[in-house]
Amino acid sequence: MAEPSIKNSKILITGGAGFIGSNLAEALIKDNEIVVVDDLSMGKKENLPQGANLHFIEHSIADYDFMSTLLETWKFDYIFLLAAVASVADTIVRPAETHIINQDANLNVLETIRTNKLPVKKILFSSSAAVYGNNPELPKKETSPIDPLSPYAVDKFATERFVIDYGRLYDIPTVATRFFNVYGPKQNPKSPYSGVLSLILAAIKSGSEFHFYGDGNQTRDFVFIKDVVSALIILMCSDDAMYDVFNVATGQSNSLINVSGIFENITGEKLIATFGPMRTGDIRDSLADISKLRELGYLPKYSIEEGLSEYYQNN
């Protein structure tokens, strides 16, 4: 089955200069007009594809008047709400400030669309597997218990509900995702919320130490960025993806030790590893049930070996 595509559309990507947003922009720019709003607090302008179809605006989504005017002026067909303060630690230190970005700014987008009756084909909000917390049940289903353990996770779950319920109540086409451990090119190892794989790769390339919290046998559902972009486009195009939330992952788990060994084989270099106690609050094992997304035609194409190899070659 051919993958769906978005064409001849006006698309807004908040946080579009970040890791996931910039890869999404690259996939969509050929056939669409893309507007990226990003304050560059975590993203990089150089992540963005070049071309006349791209309109980059360095601005905070927390400027409600600016965002409302942008939405009313452009009347976007599709909106991807990816902007966030993605550092869990930062949300613990600054819960009220980060709440404005991670929830209120997204609510402002919904309110602007509702009150102005703006036509939109689909709005997608990017949530996180962090909403599941430390519940030991595996694999995580969208119906699994929710136990957010940080302001970041609380805001993600609350905004999920706003997005889904705004859709139902006001007839706005909406959908939400829960990303698991996404990795790939343009991931910034200097980011405070960078995926562990980018940190392992950076340590191997620089010959510096990498510290495992625990024995390294903790497992994660690592999903390559191109599979994530494929999932996002499927969810935007599918009429069956409406007023609901979907796990975005592979349905396979790998330990950190196994992943570091694959990187060693790819690079021909050894990782200098140190080990210590697990961090309080860290999840031992994570695995997604992706059957809901599979029913829409999603099929992850990248094995962990293939994804890590392409990541290394393009990093």
C-alpha positions as CSV (number, residue, x, y, z in Angstrom):
1,M,0.0,0.0,0.0
2,A,1.4,3.4,-1.0
3,E,2.0,5.8,1.8
4,P,-0.3,8.8,1.9
5,S,1.1,12.2,1.2
6,I,0.2,15.9,1.8
7,K,0.4,18.1,-1.3
8,N,-0.5,21.7,-2.2
9,S,-1.1,22.7,1.4
10,K,-0.2,25.4,3.8
11,I,1.4,23.8,6.8
12,L,2.4,25.2,10.2
13,I,5.1,23.4,12.3
14,T,5.7,24.9,15.7
15,G,9.1,23.9,17.0
16,G,10.0,23.2,13.4
17,A,13.7,23.9,13.8
18,G,14.0,21.1,16.3
19,F,14.9,17.5,15.8
20,I,11.5,16.1,14.8
21,G,10.1,19.3,13.3
22,S,13.0,19.9,10.9
23,N,12.9,16.3,9.6
24,L,9.2,16.7,9.1
25,A,9.7,20.0,7.2
26,E,12.2,18.3,5.0
27,A,9.8,15.6,4.1
28,L,6.9,18.0,3.3
29,I,8.6,21.0,1.7
30,K,8.7,19.8,-1.9
31,D,5.0,19.8,-2.4
32,N,3.8,22.3,0.2
33,E,4.2,25.7,1.7
34,I,5.7,25.4,5.2
35,V,5.7,28.0,8.0
36,V,8.1,27.2,10.9
37,V,7.8,29.1,14.2
38,D,10.6,28.4,16.6
39,D,12.4,30.5,19.2
40,L,15.6,28.5,18.7
41,S,15.9,27.7,22.4
42,M,16.6,24.1,21.5
43,G,16.3,24.0,17.7
44,K,18.8,25.2,15.1
45,K,18.0,27.3,12.0
46,E,20.6,25.2,10.1
47,N,18.4,22.1,10.6
48,L,15.8,23.5,8.3
49,P,15.6,22.7,4.6
50,Q,16.3,25.5,2.1
51,G,13.8,26.6,-0.5
52,A,11.2,29.2,-1.5
53,N,8.5,27.1,0.1
54,L,9.9,27.5,3.6
55,H,9.0,30.5,5.8
56,F,11.0,30.6,9.0
57,I,9.9,32.9,11.9
58,E,12.0,33.1,15.0
59,H,9.4,33.7,17.6
60,S,7.9,32.3,20.8
61,I,4.6,30.5,20.5
62,A,3.8,32.0,23.9
63,D,3.2,35.4,22.2
64,Y,-0.6,34.8,21.8
65,D,-1.3,37.9,19.7
66,F,1.4,37.0,17.3
67,M,0.2,33.4,17.0
68,S,-3.4,34.3,16.6
69,T,-2.6,36.8,13.8
70,L,-0.5,34.2,12.1
71,L,-3.3,31.7,12.2
72,E,-5.9,34.1,11.0
73,T,-3.6,35.4,8.1
74,W,-2.4,32.1,6.8
75,K,-5.5,29.9,7.4
76,F,-3.4,26.7,7.5
77,D,-4.6,23.4,6.1
78,Y,-2.5,21.4,8.6
79,I,-0.9,22.3,11.9
80,F,1.8,20.3,13.8
81,L,2.1,21.4,17.4
82,L,5.7,20.2,18.2
83,A,7.1,23.2,20.1
84,A,7.8,22.4,23.8
85,V,10.2,22.9,26.6
86,A,11.2,19.3,26.4
87,S,13.6,19.1,29.3
88,V,11.9,17.3,32.2
89,A,14.4,18.7,34.6
90,D,13.7,22.3,33.4
91,T,10.0,21.8,34.0
92,I,10.7,20.7,37.5
93,V,12.8,23.8,38.2
94,R,10.4,26.2,36.3
95,P,7.0,24.5,36.4
96,A,4.9,27.7,35.9
97,E,7.0,29.2,33.2
98,T,7.3,26.0,31.2
99,H,3.5,25.4,31.6
100,I,2.9,28.5,29.4
101,I,4.8,26.9,26.5
102,N,3.8,23.3,27.0
103,Q,0.1,23.8,27.6
104,D,-1.3,27.4,27.5
105,A,0.3,28.3,24.1
106,N,-1.3,25.2,22.5
107,L,-4.6,26.1,24.0
108,N,-4.3,29.5,22.5
109,V,-3.9,27.9,19.0
110,L,-7.1,25.9,19.6
111,E,-9.0,28.9,20.9
112,T,-8.0,31.0,17.9
113,I,-9.2,28.3,15.5
114,R,-12.4,27.8,17.5
115,T,-13.4,31.5,17.9
116,N,-12.5,32.5,14.4
117,K,-14.0,29.3,12.8
118,L,-10.8,28.9,10.9
119,P,-10.8,26.0,8.3
120,V,-8.3,23.3,9.1
121,K,-7.9,19.8,7.8
122,K,-6.1,18.4,10.8
123,I,-4.2,19.5,13.9
124,L,-1.7,17.1,15.4
125,F,-0.3,17.6,18.9
126,S,2.9,15.8,19.9
127,S,2.7,14.2,23.3
128,S,5.1,11.8,25.0
129,A,5.4,8.3,26.4
130,A,6.4,10.2,29.6
131,V,2.6,10.3,30.4
132,Y,2.7,6.6,31.3
133,G,5.2,7.2,34.2
134,N,6.6,4.2,36.0
135,N,3.6,1.8,35.6
136,P,5.3,-1.6,35.1
137,E,2.7,-2.9,32.6
138,L,4.2,-3.7,29.2
139,P,3.7,-3.1,26.4
140,K,2.2,0.3,26.9
141,K,-1.2,0.7,25.2
142,E,-3.0,3.9,24.7
143,T,-5.4,2.7,27.3
144,S,-2.7,1.8,29.8
145,P,-2.9,3.7,33.2
146,I,-1.5,7.3,33.1
147,D,0.8,8.4,35.8
148,P,2.7,11.6,34.8
149,L,5.6,12.2,37.2
150,S,6.8,15.7,36.2
151,P,5.2,19.0,35.1
152,Y,6.4,18.1,31.6
153,A,4.4,14.9,31.6
154,V,1.4,16.6,33.3
155,D,1.3,19.3,30.6
156,K,1.6,16.8,27.8
157,F,-1.3,14.7,29.0
158,A,-3.5,17.7,29.8
159,T,-2.8,19.2,26.4
160,E,-3.6,15.8,24.8
161,R,-7.0,16.0,26.4
162,F,-7.6,19.6,25.4
163,V,-6.7,18.8,21.8
164,I,-8.9,15.7,21.6
165,D,-11.9,17.2,23.4
166,Y,-11.7,20.5,21.5
167,G,-11.9,18.3,18.4
168,R,-15.0,16.5,19.6
169,L,-16.8,19.6,21.1
170,Y,-16.1,22.1,18.4
171,D,-15.8,19.9,15.3
172,I,-12.1,20.6,14.8
173,P,-10.2,17.7,13.2
174,T,-7.5,16.8,15.8
175,V,-5.2,13.9,16.7
176,A,-2.4,13.4,19.2
177,T,0.7,11.2,19.4
178,R,2.8,9.7,22.1
179,F,6.4,9.5,21.0
180,F,8.7,6.9,22.5
181,N,12.5,7.1,22.1
182,V,13.0,8.9,18.8
183,Y,16.5,9.1,17.3
184,G,18.2,10.1,14.1
185,P,20.0,12.9,12.2
186,K,19.7,16.4,13.5
187,Q,19.3,15.2,17.1
188,N,21.3,17.6,19.3
189,P,23.5,15.8,21.9
190,K,23.9,19.2,23.7
191,S,20.2,19.5,24.3
192,P,19.2,18.8,27.9
193,Y,16.5,16.4,26.6
194,S,18.6,14.7,23.9
195,G,18.0,11.0,23.4
196,V,20.5,8.7,25.0
197,L,21.6,7.4,21.6
198,S,22.9,10.8,20.5
199,L,24.9,10.9,23.8
200,I,26.4,7.4,23.3
201,L,27.3,8.3,19.7
202,A,28.9,11.6,20.7
203,A,30.9,9.8,23.4
204,I,32.2,7.1,20.9
205,K,33.1,9.8,18.3
206,S,35.0,12.0,20.9
207,G,36.6,9.1,22.8
208,S,35.0,10.4,26.0
209,E,33.4,8.4,28.8
210,F,29.7,7.5,28.7
211,H,28.1,6.9,32.1
212,F,25.4,4.3,32.4
213,Y,22.9,4.8,35.2
214,G,22.4,1.2,36.2
215,D,23.8,-1.8,34.5
216,G,22.9,-0.7,30.9
217,N,20.3,-3.5,30.6
218,Q,17.4,-1.1,30.8
219,T,15.4,-1.3,27.6
220,R,13.7,1.3,25.4
221,D,11.5,1.3,22.3
222,F,13.9,3.2,19.9
223,V,12.2,4.5,16.8
224,F,14.1,6.0,13.8
225,I,13.1,9.6,12.8
226,K,12.0,8.6,9.3
227,D,9.5,6.1,10.7
228,V,8.2,8.9,13.0
229,V,7.8,11.3,10.0
230,S,5.9,8.5,8.2
231,A,3.6,8.0,11.1
232,L,2.9,11.8,11.4
233,I,1.9,12.0,7.7
234,I,-0.3,8.9,8.0
235,L,-2.1,10.4,11.0
236,M,-2.6,13.7,9.2
237,C,-4.0,12.1,6.1
238,S,-6.2,9.4,7.7
239,D,-9.8,10.1,8.2
240,D,-9.8,7.3,10.8
241,A,-7.2,9.2,13.0
242,M,-9.5,11.6,14.7
243,Y,-10.1,12.7,18.3
244,D,-7.7,10.0,19.5
245,V,-4.1,9.4,20.6
246,F,-1.6,7.0,19.1
247,N,1.7,5.5,20.3
248,V,4.5,6.2,17.8
249,A,7.3,3.6,18.2
250,T,8.4,0.2,16.7
251,G,6.9,-2.3,19.1
252,Q,10.4,-3.7,19.7
253,S,12.7,-3.0,22.7
254,N,16.5,-2.9,22.9
255,S,18.9,-2.5,25.8
256,L,21.3,0.4,26.0
257,I,24.2,-2.1,26.2
258,N,23.0,-3.8,23.0
259,V,22.7,-0.4,21.2
260,S,26.2,0.7,22.3
261,G,27.5,-2.6,20.9
262,I,25.8,-1.9,17.6
263,F,27.4,1.6,17.5
264,E,30.8,0.1,18.2
265,N,30.4,-2.3,15.3
266,I,29.3,0.5,13.0
267,T,32.1,2.9,14.0
268,G,34.9,0.5,14.7
269,E,35.5,2.3,18.0
270,K,35.0,1.2,21.6
271,L,32.8,3.0,24.0
272,I,34.5,4.0,27.3
273,A,31.7,3.0,29.7
274,T,31.3,3.7,33.4
275,F,28.4,2.4,35.5
276,G,26.6,3.7,38.6
277,P,23.3,3.5,40.4
278,M,20.1,4.1,38.5
279,R,18.6,7.5,38.8
280,T,15.6,8.0,41.0
281,G,12.5,8.0,38.8
282,D,14.1,6.4,35.7
283,I,12.1,3.8,34.0
284,R,13.7,0.4,33.8
285,D,11.9,-0.9,30.7
286,S,9.8,0.8,28.0
287,L,7.9,-0.8,25.1
288,A,5.0,0.4,23.0
289,D,2.0,-1.4,21.6
290,I,1.6,0.1,18.2
291,S,-1.4,-2.0,16.9
292,K,-3.6,1.1,16.6
293,L,-1.2,2.9,14.4
294,R,-0.5,-0.3,12.4
295,E,-4.3,-0.5,11.6
296,L,-3.9,2.8,9.7
297,G,-1.1,1.4,7.5
298,Y,2.0,2.3,9.6
299,L,4.8,-0.1,9.3
300,P,8.2,0.8,10.8
301,K,10.8,0.2,8.1
302,Y,14.0,0.6,10.1
303,S,15.5,-2.1,12.3
304,I,17.8,-0.8,15.1
305,E,20.9,-1.7,13.1
306,E,19.6,0.1,9.9
307,G,18.5,3.1,11.8
308,L,21.8,3.5,13.8
309,S,23.8,3.0,10.6
310,E,22.0,5.8,8.8
311,Y,22.1,8.0,11.9
312,Y,25.9,7.6,12.1
313,Q,26.4,8.2,8.3
314,N,24.3,11.4,8.4
315,N,25.4,12.8,11.8
